[in-house]
């Protein structure tokens, strides 16, 4: 229960890493045997597309993780890349010198 420090009901599977095999596989276990705060975005082919690992005192940003999920979905659906500062609903760009030039020319005021 939330009143006792829990997170309440969730609609996804939680994993307990009792043997530390997951934190060791993702190289987030420190010298003291404690897992650092890691978030990994893995695509449907099992490729890590985004990862962030914070030291113990630093919390993660769920909104940034959601933004990265949106970005991955955008690139998979549209075949374009997401430029720096991209958010859901914004334009992507073609991954070529011409595509970057066109994006920068068309979005200079927003940059």
Protein Blocks (a to p, Z undefined) as FASTA:
>chain_A
ZZlopabjafbdcdddfkommmmmnopacfkopacdddddddfkopafbdcdddfklccd
fklmmmmmmmmmmmmmnopacdehiaehiacddddfklmmmmmmmmmmmZZ
